[in-house]
Amino acid sequence: MSKTKGKVTLGLLFGAVAGFFAGILSAPQSGKKTRKDLKDSAVDLKKKAASTAEETVGDLKYRAVDAVDDVRDRVLDRYDDAVDAVDELKRRAGRAIDGAKKGFKDEDDEDENGKSDK
């Protein structure tokens, strides 16, 4: 339930109750009948409030689960990106090490053959 819908529902509920009480208090009837009507309307109000609260709680639970799922998906995406970046860095480091080894080997071969520029 959206915030606006909840506020409208709550406003309508309170307006209806206020109107009902105003009508009861201004109607010419016995005190016993008026008290019974007030009690009945209070019970109805309690039921409606409980129902609205249950709907709101259900909506909040749904939103919370949705938010948790969204965060989990984002974290997993970032994790996958990090794993890919680490793998790429490993490949680059491996190529750099292989290149350095080859360079040292070529230099050693030149030194053994007497072709060193030094």
C-alpha positions as CSV (number, residue, x, y, z in Angstrom):
1,M,0.0,0.0,0.0
2,S,1.4,3.4,-0.9
3,K,1.8,6.1,1.7
4,T,-0.9,8.2,-0.1
5,K,-3.3,5.4,-0.2
6,G,-2.7,4.6,3.5
7,K,-3.2,8.2,4.5
8,V,-6.4,8.5,2.4
9,T,-7.8,5.3,3.9
10,L,-6.9,6.4,7.4
11,G,-8.5,9.9,6.8
12,L,-11.7,8.3,5.4
13,L,-11.8,5.9,8.4
14,F,-11.5,8.7,10.9
15,G,-13.9,10.9,9.1
16,A,-16.5,8.2,9.0
17,V,-16.1,7.5,12.7
18,A,-16.3,11.2,13.6
19,G,-19.4,11.6,11.5
20,F,-21.0,8.5,13.1
21,F,-20.3,9.8,16.6
22,A,-21.6,13.2,15.7
23,G,-24.8,11.6,14.4
24,I,-25.2,9.4,17.5
25,L,-24.7,12.2,19.9
26,S,-27.1,14.5,18.2
27,A,-29.8,11.8,17.6
28,P,-32.7,11.7,20.1
29,Q,-32.5,8.3,21.6
30,S,-32.0,6.7,25.0
31,G,-28.7,6.7,26.8
32,K,-28.6,2.9,26.8
33,K,-29.1,2.8,23.0
34,T,-26.5,5.5,22.4
35,R,-23.9,3.6,24.6
36,K,-24.6,0.4,22.7
37,D,-24.2,2.2,19.3
38,L,-21.0,3.8,20.5
39,K,-19.7,0.4,21.7
40,D,-20.6,-1.2,18.4
41,S,-19.0,1.5,16.3
42,A,-15.8,1.2,18.5
43,V,-15.7,-2.5,17.8
44,D,-16.1,-1.9,14.1
45,L,-13.4,0.8,14.2
46,K,-11.0,-1.6,16.0
47,K,-11.6,-4.3,13.4
48,K,-11.0,-1.8,10.5
49,A,-7.8,-0.5,12.2
50,A,-6.5,-4.0,12.7
51,S,-7.3,-4.8,9.1
52,T,-5.5,-1.7,7.9
53,A,-2.5,-2.5,10.2
54,E,-2.3,-6.0,8.8
55,E,-2.3,-4.7,5.2
56,T,0.4,-2.2,6.1
57,V,2.5,-4.8,7.8
58,G,2.1,-7.2,4.8
59,D,3.1,-4.4,2.4
60,L,6.1,-3.5,4.5
61,K,7.2,-7.2,4.7
62,Y,6.9,-7.4,0.9
63,R,8.9,-4.2,0.4
64,A,11.6,-5.4,2.9
65,V,11.9,-8.8,1.1
66,D,12.1,-7.0,-2.2
67,A,14.8,-4.6,-0.9
68,V,16.8,-7.4,0.5
69,D,16.6,-9.3,-2.8
70,D,17.7,-6.2,-4.6
71,V,20.7,-5.6,-2.3
72,R,21.7,-9.2,-2.5
73,D,21.6,-9.1,-6.3
74,R,23.7,-5.9,-6.3
75,V,26.3,-7.4,-3.9
76,L,26.5,-10.6,-6.0
77,D,27.0,-8.5,-9.1
78,R,29.8,-6.5,-7.4
79,Y,31.3,-9.7,-6.2
80,D,31.4,-11.2,-9.7
81,D,32.9,-7.9,-11.0
82,A,35.6,-8.1,-8.3
83,V,36.3,-11.8,-9.1
84,D,36.6,-10.9,-12.8
85,A,39.0,-8.0,-12.0
86,V,41.2,-10.2,-9.8
87,D,41.3,-12.8,-12.6
88,E,42.3,-10.2,-15.1
89,L,45.0,-8.9,-12.8
90,K,46.3,-12.5,-12.3
91,R,46.5,-12.9,-16.1
92,R,48.3,-9.6,-16.5
93,A,50.7,-10.4,-13.7
94,G,51.4,-13.8,-15.2
95,R,52.1,-12.3,-18.6
96,A,54.4,-9.7,-17.0
97,I,56.3,-12.5,-15.1
98,D,56.5,-14.6,-18.3
99,G,57.9,-11.5,-20.2
100,A,60.4,-10.8,-17.4
101,K,61.5,-14.4,-17.4
102,K,61.9,-14.4,-21.1
103,G,63.8,-11.1,-21.0
104,F,66.2,-12.5,-18.3
105,K,66.6,-15.8,-20.3
106,D,67.4,-13.9,-23.5
107,E,69.9,-11.8,-21.5
108,D,71.5,-14.9,-20.0
109,D,71.7,-16.5,-23.5
110,E,73.5,-13.4,-24.8
111,D,75.9,-13.4,-21.9
112,E,76.7,-17.1,-22.5
113,N,77.3,-16.5,-26.2
114,G,79.4,-13.4,-25.6
115,K,77.0,-11.1,-27.4
116,S,76.3,-8.8,-24.5
117,D,76.2,-5.1,-25.1
118,K,77.7,-4.3,-21.7
